[in-house]
């Protein structure tokens, strides 16, 4: 009986630490999973699941079950010495300036759809988990995970005429304003037309290793939207399903018309 218990503890430790070990082996190159892979697979038509999620604006079914399992695994990992002895980002105190400096936003209620409007018409919407801290400005929505180690933003891009120009704006925001030692993965494009960049870097102020995934897509009528996720590298694989679920809630102008 004692041997079985020891074996069970060993298996649990392997399950808890394996995702982190995978994250540590990554650098610039091809996206191999984790939070970055979730954005590539889920943002604006990246998969059938994303298309389905966008129609209803909520996380349901298999994705919800996966998010719940991931939440439990993340809590277990955050109790390990490997996690507790490491330095971490605090995106409450220092949010990444992914799209340049933005005006201070007002707190809004998470767990319900947040919508960016233009001329009083919905352009894009997104739903963050209820335990995230969410803000909204005149042309953006941002949110930070409950533990402060994942940051996300959707912003209505002004003066951007195509996706390439939008991606360049993101790259400049990351490299000039926020990160050092930036390494970009191979660029990607989803079936729904979102252009994506992912990669790794080190926070200029915190010195903490982070990963990022950002995309630009046409929300309708040539209005381009930028979306980004930034996370501590040590926690990336414990937010894969959560970020995938968030991406699946993104709705563009045409999705609101189908209600």
Backbone as CSV, one residue per row, in Angstrom:
resi,resn,N_x,N_y,N_z,CA_x,CA_y,CA_z,C_x,C_y,C_z
1,UNK,0.837,-1.211,0.000,0.000,0.000,0.000,0.870,1.258,0.000
2,UNK,1.977,1.224,0.826,2.877,2.364,0.897,3.523,2.630,-0.445
3,UNK,3.937,1.554,-1.154,4.549,1.715,-2.466,3.590,2.360,-3.460
4,UNK,2.322,1.979,-3.400,1.333,2.554,-4.292,1.165,4.040,-4.031
5,UNK,1.178,4.422,-2.769,1.038,5.838,-2.443,2.225,6.637,-2.956
6,UNK,3.442,6.082,-2.791,4.644,6.764,-3.275,4.583,6.927,-4.782
7,UNK,4.158,5.847,-5.454,4.040,5.899,-6.907,3.033,6.963,-7.329
8,UNK,1.905,7.042,-6.606,0.883,8.033,-6.933,1.400,9.448,-6.789
9,UNK,2.179,9.717,-5.738,2.755,11.042,-5.529,3.728,11.378,-6.655
10,UNK,4.535,10.383,-7.060,5.503,10.607,-8.129,4.814,10.935,-9.440
11,UNK,3.737,10.215,-9.740,2.995,10.470,-10.974,2.387,11.866,-10.957
12,UNK,1.802,12.267,-9.811,1.218,13.599,-9.692,2.273,14.683,-9.913
13,UNK,3.474,14.465,-9.347,4.544,15.445,-9.525,4.944,15.566,-10.982
14,UNK,4.995,14.439,-11.694,5.345,14.471,-13.113,4.306,15.219,-13.920
15,UNK,3.018,14.981,-13.627,1.939,15.652,-14.351,1.980,17.153,-14.103
16,UNK,2.274,17.541,-12.836,2.289,18.951,-12.476,3.461,19.690,-13.092
17,UNK,4.643,19.064,-13.153,5.843,19.738,-13.602,6.135,19.582,-15.083
18,UNK,5.525,18.587,-15.742,5.832,18.338,-17.153,5.575,19.537,-18.055
19,UNK,4.437,20.230,-17.926,4.217,21.387,-18.795,5.297,22.437,-18.648
20,UNK,5.760,22.680,-17.396,6.798,23.673,-17.195,8.096,23.243,-17.864
21,UNK,8.415,21.953,-17.799,9.633,21.462,-18.439,9.581,21.698,-19.938
22,UNK,8.407,21.527,-20.544,8.250,21.782,-21.964,8.481,23.265,-22.264
23,UNK,7.952,24.127,-21.415,8.097,25.562,-21.637,9.557,25.987,-21.561
24,UNK,10.328,25.370,-20.656,11.711,25.741,-20.496,12.553,25.380,-21.715
25,UNK,12.104,24.415,-22.513,12.878,23.993,-23.667,12.630,24.872,-24.880
26,UNK,11.696,25.809,-24.769,11.355,26.623,-25.926,12.222,27.867,-26.027
27,UNK,12.407,28.358,-27.237,13.012,29.662,-27.470,12.325,30.236,-28.688
28,UNK,13.032,31.074,-29.448,12.473,31.510,-30.710,12.419,30.333,-31.659
29,UNK,11.512,30.346,-32.623,11.358,29.235,-33.561,9.901,28.969,-33.793
30,UNK,9.560,27.720,-34.001,8.167,27.356,-34.232,7.418,27.256,-32.917
31,UNK,6.164,27.689,-32.899,5.338,27.581,-31.708,5.053,26.109,-31.437
32,UNK,5.277,25.670,-30.185,5.101,24.255,-29.879,4.042,23.999,-28.834
33,UNK,3.164,24.953,-28.604,2.100,24.723,-27.643,2.038,25.839,-26.620
34,UNK,1.538,25.525,-25.415,1.437,26.515,-24.365,0.485,27.641,-24.733
35,UNK,0.631,28.761,-24.029,-0.242,29.899,-24.275,-0.125,30.403,-25.707
36,UNK,1.115,30.435,-26.231,1.314,30.919,-27.604,0.575,30.053,-28.612
37,UNK,0.690,28.749,-28.447,-0.015,27.842,-29.345,-1.516,27.993,-29.247
38,UNK,-2.007,28.296,-28.038,-3.449,28.479,-27.853,-3.953,29.685,-28.626
39,UNK,-3.166,30.767,-28.637,-3.570,31.960,-29.378,-3.558,31.681,-30.875
40,UNK,-2.498,31.011,-31.344,-2.409,30.673,-32.767,-3.587,29.796,-33.178
41,UNK,-3.956,28.844,-32.333,-5.036,27.929,-32.675,-6.425,28.472,-32.446
42,UNK,-6.539,29.544,-31.630,-7.872,29.966,-31.236,-8.321,31.348,-31.645
43,UNK,-7.397,32.236,-32.028,-7.812,33.621,-32.271,-8.533,33.795,-33.604
44,UNK,-9.747,34.228,-33.546,-10.535,34.639,-34.707,-10.492,33.613,-35.836
45,UNK,-11.138,32.479,-35.589,-11.255,31.494,-36.659,-10.052,30.604,-36.828
46,UNK,-9.197,30.517,-35.787,-8.047,29.643,-35.891,-8.424,28.178,-35.912
47,UNK,-9.596,27.862,-35.428,-10.072,26.477,-35.413,-11.587,26.498,-35.426
48,UNK,-12.180,25.339,-35.626,-13.643,25.247,-35.612,-14.185,25.626,-34.244
49,UNK,-13.439,25.263,-33.196,-13.865,25.612,-31.850,-13.952,27.106,-31.654
50,UNK,-12.991,27.830,-32.204,-13.006,29.289,-32.076,-14.196,29.880,-32.800
51,UNK,-14.489,29.346,-33.975,-15.626,29.860,-34.738,-16.925,29.626,-33.983
52,UNK,-17.055,28.466,-33.349,-18.253,28.144,-32.579,-18.376,29.048,-31.366
53,UNK,-17.236,29.249,-30.658,-17.251,30.091,-29.480,-17.661,31.509,-29.795
54,UNK,-17.200,32.023,-30.930,-17.487,33.406,-31.289,-18.979,33.654,-31.482
55,UNK,-19.726,32.614,-31.848,-21.150,32.795,-32.082,-21.929,33.005,-30.787
56,UNK,-21.388,32.503,-29.685,-22.130,32.585,-28.443,-21.442,33.459,-27.395
57,UNK,-20.145,33.754,-27.605,-19.451,34.666,-26.716,-19.156,34.125,-25.334
58,UNK,-19.216,32.809,-25.128,-18.923,32.213,-23.833,-18.130,30.931,-24.027
59,UNK,-17.489,30.467,-22.936,-16.744,29.217,-22.959,-17.638,28.103,-22.444
60,UNK,-17.808,27.050,-23.232,-18.705,25.974,-22.851,-18.079,24.617,-23.164
61,UNK,-18.795,23.557,-22.766,-18.470,22.200,-23.179,-17.085,21.726,-22.812
62,UNK,-16.423,21.078,-23.788,-15.108,20.481,-23.561,-14.079,21.521,-23.152
63,UNK,-14.165,22.725,-23.720,-13.210,23.776,-23.367,-13.360,24.160,-21.904
64,UNK,-14.584,24.288,-21.416,-14.806,24.614,-20.013,-14.231,23.543,-19.099
65,UNK,-14.419,22.280,-19.438,-13.880,21.186,-18.630,-12.354,21.233,-18.612
66,UNK,-11.746,21.526,-19.761,-10.294,21.610,-19.849,-9.766,22.772,-19.012
67,UNK,-10.469,23.907,-19.035,-10.076,25.066,-18.232,-10.114,24.717,-16.747
68,UNK,-11.142,24.001,-16.318,-11.260,23.612,-14.912,-10.115,22.698,-14.487
69,UNK,-9.750,21.742,-15.338,-8.622,20.856,-15.021,-7.317,21.641,-14.955
70,UNK,-7.162,22.579,-15.871,-5.951,23.385,-15.903,-5.845,24.254,-14.650
71,UNK,-6.943,24.803,-14.206,-6.946,25.635,-12.999,-6.444,24.841,-11.805
72,UNK,-6.868,23.590,-11.700,-6.416,22.736,-10.601,-4.924,22.443,-10.716
73,UNK,-4.464,22.116,-11.924,-3.043,21.831,-12.135,-2.185,23.059,-11.841
74,UNK,-2.688,24.246,-12.214,-1.944,25.484,-11.967,-1.801,25.745,-10.469
75,UNK,-2.867,25.512,-9.729,-2.814,25.718,-8.282,-1.803,24.767,-7.641
76,UNK,-1.741,23.543,-8.128,-0.766,22.577,-7.603,0.656,23.026,-7.922
77,UNK,0.872,23.493,-9.157,2.213,23.937,-9.538,2.648,25.155,-8.738
78,UNK,1.725,26.067,-8.463,2.068,27.277,-7.728,2.404,27.007,-6.263
79,UNK,2.178,25.791,-5.810,2.560,25.395,-4.461,3.915,24.697,-4.418
80,UNK,4.560,24.538,-5.573,5.855,23.869,-5.616,6.986,24.848,-5.320
81,UNK,8.117,24.313,-4.882,9.289,25.150,-4.604,9.817,25.783,-5.885
82,UNK,9.723,25.067,-6.997,10.191,25.590,-8.279,9.507,26.903,-8.620
83,UNK,8.213,26.963,-8.369,7.457,28.182,-8.652,7.696,29.246,-7.594
84,UNK,7.620,28.869,-6.344,7.678,29.845,-5.258,9.044,30.492,-5.103
85,UNK,10.102,29.817,-5.555,11.446,30.371,-5.433,11.853,31.218,-6.638
86,UNK,10.984,31.300,-7.637,11.294,32.042,-8.855,10.774,33.481,-8.756
87,UNK,11.382,34.363,-9.545,10.911,35.738,-9.644,9.775,35.796,-10.658
88,UNK,8.753,36.598,-10.383,7.585,36.651,-11.253,7.240,38.084,-11.642
89,UNK,6.537,38.204,-12.754,6.012,39.500,-13.171,4.805,39.862,-12.315
90,UNK,4.524,41.150,-12.262,3.290,41.622,-11.648,2.664,42.612,-12.620
91,UNK,1.759,42.099,-13.462,1.180,42.929,-14.513,0.134,43.905,-13.982
92,UNK,-0.233,43.774,-12.692,-1.068,44.814,-12.087,-0.261,46.109,-11.988
93,UNK,0.973,45.968,-11.520,1.817,47.129,-11.283,2.482,47.636,-12.558
94,UNK,2.826,46.717,-13.458,3.539,47.112,-14.676,2.953,46.413,-15.889
95,UNK,1.800,46.876,-16.393,1.198,46.243,-17.575,2.064,46.444,-18.807
96,UNK,2.182,45.431,-19.657,3.001,45.551,-20.868,2.414,46.587,-21.827
97,UNK,3.264,47.458,-22.350,2.810,48.468,-23.313,2.897,47.877,-24.714
98,UNK,2.105,46.859,-24.958,2.168,46.101,-26.204,1.849,46.962,-27.412
99,UNK,0.886,47.849,-27.262,0.465,48.714,-28.368,0.828,50.174,-28.109
100,UNK,1.860,50.389,-27.311,2.236,51.742,-26.951,1.473,52.193,-25.710
101,UNK,1.744,53.377,-25.252,1.105,53.898,-24.043,-0.367,54.216,-24.306
102,UNK,-1.225,53.747,-23.401,-2.663,54.001,-23.523,-3.142,54.824,-22.327
103,UNK,-4.214,55.557,-22.520,-4.792,56.333,-21.422,-5.349,55.393,-20.356
104,UNK,-5.321,55.847,-19.115,-5.819,55.019,-18.022,-7.275,54.643,-18.258
105,UNK,-7.599,53.358,-18.053,-8.962,52.891,-18.238,-9.700,52.775,-16.919
106,UNK,-10.988,52.545,-17.004,-11.823,52.386,-15.821,-12.105,50.898,-15.585
107,UNK,-12.123,50.455,-14.327,-12.436,49.058,-14.042,-13.819,48.689,-14.568
108,UNK,-13.917,47.497,-15.149,-15.195,46.980,-15.625,-15.381,45.575,-15.104
109,UNK,-16.590,45.081,-15.185,-16.915,43.778,-14.614,-16.426,42.646,-15.512
110,UNK,-15.549,41.766,-15.019,-15.129,40.611,-15.812,-16.188,39.522,-15.773
111,UNK,-16.033,38.531,-16.618,-16.983,37.417,-16.637,-18.182,37.663,-17.526
112,UNK,-18.320,38.886,-18.020,-19.368,39.215,-18.987,-18.693,39.870,-20.186
113,UNK,-19.331,39.828,-21.326,-18.697,40.320,-22.538,-18.412,41.823,-22.471
114,UNK,-17.171,42.188,-22.809,-16.780,43.591,-22.938,-16.699,43.918,-24.421
115,UNK,-17.192,45.067,-24.814,-17.313,45.405,-26.236,-16.667,46.753,-26.525
116,UNK,-15.868,46.802,-27.590,-15.343,48.064,-28.107,-16.287,48.529,-29.206
117,UNK,-16.697,49.781,-29.124,-17.645,50.323,-30.103,-17.016,51.465,-30.899
118,UNK,-17.515,51.645,-32.085,-17.116,52.768,-32.938,-18.381,53.364,-33.523
119,UNK,-18.579,54.640,-33.290,-19.807,55.306,-33.716,-21.031,54.572,-33.164
120,UNK,-20.925,54.155,-31.918,-21.992,53.480,-31.165,-22.352,52.084,-31.699
121,UNK,-21.543,51.553,-32.586,-21.780,50.212,-33.114,-20.704,49.262,-32.603
122,UNK,-21.074,48.023,-32.214,-20.080,47.067,-31.715,-19.098,46.656,-32.809
123,UNK,-17.815,46.743,-32.496,-16.770,46.364,-33.441,-16.165,45.020,-33.058
124,UNK,-15.878,44.844,-31.779,-15.285,43.586,-31.313,-15.642,43.390,-29.841
125,UNK,-15.836,42.141,-29.464,-16.143,41.812,-28.080,-15.290,40.662,-27.586
126,UNK,-15.093,40.592,-26.274,-14.298,39.524,-25.668,-14.797,39.299,-24.251
127,UNK,-14.686,38.070,-23.768,-15.103,37.734,-22.405,-13.927,37.137,-21.651
128,UNK,-13.539,37.785,-20.546,-12.460,37.285,-19.695,-13.045,36.535,-18.501
129,UNK,-12.279,35.631,-17.891,-12.768,34.909,-16.706,-13.166,35.857,-15.583
130,UNK,-14.056,35.393,-14.734,-14.606,36.235,-13.676,-13.569,36.640,-12.636
131,UNK,-12.460,35.882,-12.510,-11.459,36.218,-11.499,-10.330,37.087,-12.055
132,UNK,-10.460,37.549,-13.316,-9.470,38.467,-13.882,-9.863,39.902,-13.542
133,UNK,-8.883,40.797,-13.528,-9.134,42.221,-13.291,-9.138,42.942,-14.629
134,UNK,-10.240,43.577,-14.942,-10.496,44.090,-16.284,-10.663,45.612,-16.269
135,UNK,-10.138,46.252,-17.318,-10.304,47.692,-17.501,-10.701,47.969,-18.946
136,UNK,-11.317,49.111,-19.151,-11.687,49.517,-20.508,-11.424,51.002,-20.687
137,UNK,-10.872,51.325,-21.866,-10.671,52.717,-22.240,-11.529,53.038,-23.440
138,UNK,-11.306,54.194,-24.038,-12.118,54.612,-25.176,-11.992,53.663,-26.356
139,UNK,-10.806,53.065,-26.526,-10.606,52.200,-27.695,-9.932,50.872,-27.348
140,UNK,-9.998,50.471,-26.077,-9.351,49.206,-25.725,-10.021,48.538,-24.523
141,UNK,-9.706,47.244,-24.394,-10.084,46.444,-23.226,-8.831,45.702,-22.789
142,UNK,-8.511,45.729,-21.494,-7.365,44.987,-20.998,-7.770,44.203,-19.759
143,UNK,-7.004,43.152,-19.470,-7.314,42.336,-18.296,-6.049,41.651,-17.801
144,UNK,-5.996,41.419,-16.493,-4.874,40.733,-15.855,-5.427,39.556,-15.061
145,UNK,-4.776,38.419,-15.176,-5.223,37.228,-14.460,-5.172,37.451,-12.957
146,UNK,-5.895,36.636,-12.219,-5.983,36.800,-10.773,-4.645,36.754,-10.066
147,UNK,-3.687,35.989,-10.597,-2.364,35.909,-9.977,-1.401,36.974,-10.495
148,UNK,-1.859,37.808,-11.446,-1.053,38.901,-11.953,-0.001,38.518,-12.970
149,UNK,-0.029,37.290,-13.474,1.063,36.819,-14.325,0.692,36.598,-15.786
150,UNK,-0.539,36.926,-16.156,-0.944,36.911,-17.561,-1.685,38.212,-17.845
151,UNK,-1.326,38.835,-18.946,-1.935,40.103,-19.339,-2.508,39.962,-20.742
152,UNK,-3.642,40.594,-20.977,-4.248,40.562,-22.307,-4.832,41.926,-22.652
153,UNK,-4.849,42.225,-23.956,-5.430,43.487,-24.413,-6.007,43.335,-25.806
154,UNK,-7.154,43.950,-26.020,-7.714,44.165,-27.355,-7.780,45.669,-27.571
155,UNK,-7.329,46.137,-28.729,-7.325,47.575,-28.981,-7.743,47.858,-30.415
156,UNK,-8.542,48.898,-30.591,-8.939,49.372,-31.907,-7.772,50.189,-32.451
157,UNK,-7.174,49.710,-33.536,-5.971,50.342,-34.078,-6.340,51.529,-34.969
158,UNK,-5.746,52.662,-34.690,-5.987,53.865,-35.480,-4.807,54.110,-36.415
159,UNK,-5.104,54.554,-37.629,-4.055,54.846,-38.589,-3.365,53.616,-39.138
160,UNK,-4.031,52.471,-39.046,-3.478,51.216,-39.564,-4.328,50.761,-40.740
161,UNK,-3.693,50.605,-41.889,-4.434,50.295,-43.114,-4.409,48.820,-43.504
162,UNK,-3.523,48.046,-42.897,-3.466,46.615,-43.208,-2.841,45.865,-42.036
163,UNK,-2.906,44.530,-42.100,-2.420,43.709,-40.997,-0.913,43.813,-40.822
164,UNK,-0.186,43.940,-41.910,1.268,44.046,-41.820,1.679,45.280,-41.018
165,UNK,0.983,46.405,-41.270,1.272,47.634,-40.526,0.917,47.464,-39.048
166,UNK,-0.159,46.741,-38.788,-0.554,46.493,-37.405,0.464,45.643,-36.673
167,UNK,0.964,44.606,-37.339,1.964,43.742,-36.724,3.256,44.512,-36.448
168,UNK,3.629,45.386,-37.364,4.826,46.213,-37.154,4.672,47.081,-35.916
169,UNK,3.467,47.605,-35.711,3.183,48.427,-34.532,3.351,47.599,-33.257
170,UNK,2.894,46.343,-33.302,3.030,45.452,-32.145,4.504,45.160,-31.872
171,UNK,5.249,44.835,-32.921,6.671,44.526,-32.758,7.423,45.703,-32.143
172,UNK,7.112,46.904,-32.605,7.768,48.095,-32.058,7.388,48.315,-30.599
173,UNK,6.119,48.073,-30.288,5.673,48.244,-28.911,6.374,47.282,-27.964
174,UNK,6.546,46.038,-28.406,7.213,45.040,-27.572,8.692,45.349,-27.396
175,UNK,9.368,45.610,-28.507,10.823,45.773,-28.468,11.270,47.118,-27.890
176,UNK,10.543,48.186,-28.213,10.961,49.515,-27.777,10.469,49.860,-26.375
177,UNK,9.263,49.432,-26.058,8.649,49.877,-24.810,8.753,48.904,-23.651
178,UNK,8.865,47.609,-23.940,8.641,46.661,-22.858,9.713,45.595,-22.679
179,UNK,10.258,45.021,-23.773,11.108,43.842,-23.670,12.538,44.082,-24.144
180,UNK,13.439,43.254,-23.623,14.780,43.101,-24.162,14.952,41.640,-24.569
181,UNK,16.019,41.351,-25.287,16.309,39.962,-25.707,15.112,39.326,-26.410
182,UNK,14.468,40.090,-27.277,13.270,39.585,-27.946,13.645,38.558,-29.026
183,UNK,12.963,37.434,-29.004,13.112,36.410,-30.037,11.725,36.074,-30.570
184,UNK,11.542,36.227,-31.864,10.247,35.965,-32.473,10.185,34.546,-33.025
185,UNK,9.038,33.892,-32.830,8.776,32.610,-33.469,8.413,32.865,-34.928
186,UNK,8.185,31.803,-35.658,7.769,31.945,-37.050,6.383,32.588,-37.104
187,UNK,6.175,33.614,-37.938,4.858,34.263,-38.034,3.818,33.292,-38.579
188,UNK,2.588,33.507,-38.171,1.500,32.623,-38.586,0.296,33.436,-39.028
189,UNK,-0.626,32.772,-39.716,-1.897,33.389,-40.082,-2.988,32.349,-39.936
190,UNK,-4.091,32.715,-39.284,-5.169,31.772,-39.055,-6.082,31.677,-40.269
191,UNK,-6.933,30.656,-40.270,-7.900,30.491,-41.359,-8.857,31.681,-41.432
192,UNK,-9.088,32.305,-40.283,-9.981,33.460,-40.258,-9.320,34.753,-40.679
193,UNK,-8.008,34.694,-41.004,-7.341,35.874,-41.531,-6.557,36.693,-40.528
194,UNK,-6.447,36.239,-39.276,-5.650,36.973,-38.296,-4.166,36.719,-38.547
195,UNK,-3.372,37.767,-38.553,-1.916,37.649,-38.695,-1.306,37.676,-37.298
196,UNK,-0.429,36.713,-36.997,0.046,36.529,-35.628,1.561,36.532,-35.531
197,UNK,2.066,37.066,-34.429,3.464,36.908,-34.064,3.519,36.396,-32.626
198,UNK,4.485,35.545,-32.340,4.689,35.025,-30.994,6.182,35.040,-30.709
199,UNK,6.544,34.879,-29.441,7.956,34.860,-29.123,8.233,34.952,-27.635
200,UNK,9.489,35.256,-27.312,9.942,35.335,-25.929,10.743,36.614,-25.737
201,UNK,10.920,36.994,-24.491,11.716,38.169,-24.173,11.889,38.292,-22.672
202,UNK,12.493,39.391,-22.264,12.729,39.650,-20.846,12.210,41.046,-20.522
203,UNK,11.416,41.157,-19.481,10.873,42.450,-19.101,11.976,43.444,-18.748
204,UNK,11.916,44.652,-19.311,12.957,45.656,-19.060,13.023,46.049,-17.588
205,UNK,11.870,46.184,-16.951,11.837,46.618,-15.563,11.981,45.450,-14.595
206,UNK,11.294,44.351,-14.861,11.279,43.225,-13.927,12.451,42.276,-14.117
207,UNK,12.958,42.177,-15.343,14.003,41.200,-15.631,13.501,39.780,-15.717
208,UNK,12.177,39.611,-15.722,11.565,38.277,-15.742,11.368,37.815,-17.181
209,UNK,11.650,36.537,-17.445,11.420,35.960,-18.764,9.918,35.826,-19.017
210,UNK,9.476,36.294,-20.184,8.063,36.222,-20.533,7.909,35.660,-21.937
211,UNK,6.699,35.240,-22.253,6.332,34.838,-23.608,5.174,35.725,-24.042
212,UNK,5.001,35.859,-25.357,3.921,36.708,-25.842,3.332,36.135,-27.116
213,UNK,2.097,36.495,-27.368,1.401,36.155,-28.612,0.503,37.328,-28.945
214,UNK,0.632,37.839,-30.156,-0.148,39.016,-30.561,-0.635,38.837,-31.983
215,UNK,-1.803,39.377,-32.259,-2.368,39.247,-33.591,-3.094,40.504,-34.022
216,UNK,-3.277,40.631,-35.321,-4.035,41.736,-35.907,-5.055,41.135,-36.856
217,UNK,-6.296,41.590,-36.759,-7.341,41.065,-37.635,-8.325,42.162,-37.995
218,UNK,-9.028,41.941,-39.080,-10.046,42.887,-39.552,-11.363,42.537,-38.871
219,UNK,-11.862,43.455,-38.062,-13.111,43.213,-37.346,-14.327,43.492,-38.212
220,UNK,-14.100,44.085,-39.388,-15.193,44.410,-40.294,-15.034,45.798,-40.874
221,UNK,-15.312,45.933,-42.170,-15.236,47.220,-42.857,-13.856,47.860,-42.766
222,UNK,-12.815,47.022,-42.763,-11.463,47.553,-42.760,-10.977,48.115,-41.435
223,UNK,-11.718,47.853,-40.349,-11.277,48.299,-39.030,-10.415,47.205,-38.392
224,UNK,-9.133,47.495,-38.213,-8.212,46.501,-37.687,-8.131,46.559,-36.163
225,UNK,-8.079,45.366,-35.585,-8.009,45.195,-34.136,-6.709,44.485,-33.799
226,UNK,-6.041,44.961,-32.760,-4.861,44.273,-32.244,-5.220,43.536,-30.968
227,UNK,-4.734,42.320,-30.835,-4.958,41.536,-29.630,-3.649,40.951,-29.153
228,UNK,-3.417,40.906,-27.850,-2.146,40.403,-27.339,-2.326,39.703,-26.003
229,UNK,-1.470,38.712,-25.768,-1.353,38.037,-24.486,0.126,38.005,-24.117
230,UNK,0.442,38.308,-22.862,1.810,38.231,-22.343,1.745,37.455,-21.033
231,UNK,2.700,36.519,-20.833,2.680,35.696,-19.623,4.090,35.392,-19.150
232,UNK,4.258,35.177,-17.856,5.510,34.652,-17.337,5.823,33.334,-18.037
233,UNK,7.074,33.139,-18.409,7.424,31.907,-19.109,7.174,30.671,-18.247
234,UNK,7.328,30.790,-16.943,7.156,29.634,-16.072,5.696,29.194,-15.960
235,UNK,4.781,30.093,-16.276,3.364,29.775,-16.098,2.654,29.545,-17.420
236,UNK,3.356,29.733,-18.536,2.723,29.683,-19.855,1.877,28.442,-20.062
237,UNK,2.421,27.267,-19.739,1.706,26.033,-20.043,0.533,25.770,-19.109
238,UNK,0.426,26.553,-18.059,-0.699,26.403,-17.142,-1.811,27.402,-17.451
239,UNK,-1.680,28.099,-18.569,-2.740,29.001,-19.021,-3.160,28.704,-20.460
240,UNK,-2.734,27.582,-20.986,-3.049,27.246,-22.374,-4.552,27.179,-22.619
241,UNK,-5.258,26.397,-21.818,-6.702,26.208,-22.032,-7.485,27.457,-21.686
242,UNK,-7.034,28.173,-20.668,-7.713,29.408,-20.283,-7.645,30.439,-21.403
243,UNK,-6.452,30.617,-21.959,-6.279,31.583,-23.048,-7.020,31.121,-24.304
244,UNK,-6.989,29.835,-24.561,-7.751,29.293,-25.696,-9.231,29.627,-25.543
245,UNK,-9.745,29.449,-24.343,-11.157,29.758,-24.096,-11.466,31.222,-24.288
246,UNK,-10.559,32.110,-23.835,-10.764,33.546,-24.022,-10.798,33.892,-25.505
247,UNK,-9.853,33.324,-26.258,-9.808,33.587,-27.704,-11.098,33.155,-28.392
248,UNK,-11.685,32.082,-27.910,-12.908,31.576,-28.527,-14.107,32.472,-28.278
249,UNK,-13.997,33.395,-27.329,-15.121,34.317,-27.081,-15.055,35.572,-27.937
250,UNK,-13.951,35.785,-28.660,-13.815,37.006,-29.459,-14.881,37.042,-30.550
251,UNK,-15.580,38.151,-30.619,-16.607,38.330,-31.658,-16.312,39.595,-32.448
252,UNK,-16.486,39.499,-33.761,-16.320,40.650,-34.643,-17.689,41.232,-34.985
253,UNK,-17.683,42.327,-35.728,-18.933,43.047,-36.034,-19.987,42.138,-36.631
254,UNK,-19.599,41.267,-37.556,-20.581,40.395,-38.212,-21.209,39.411,-37.248
255,UNK,-20.455,39.021,-36.181,-21.010,38.086,-35.202,-22.134,38.728,-34.397
256,UNK,-22.034,40.016,-34.128,-23.115,40.715,-33.405,-24.356,40.817,-34.295
257,UNK,-24.165,40.934,-35.582,-25.290,41.044,-36.515,-26.073,39.753,-36.615
258,UNK,-25.431,38.624,-36.256,-26.079,37.321,-36.358,-26.880,36.972,-35.121
259,UNK,-26.885,37.823,-34.095,-27.623,37.534,-32.879,-29.132,37.471,-33.129
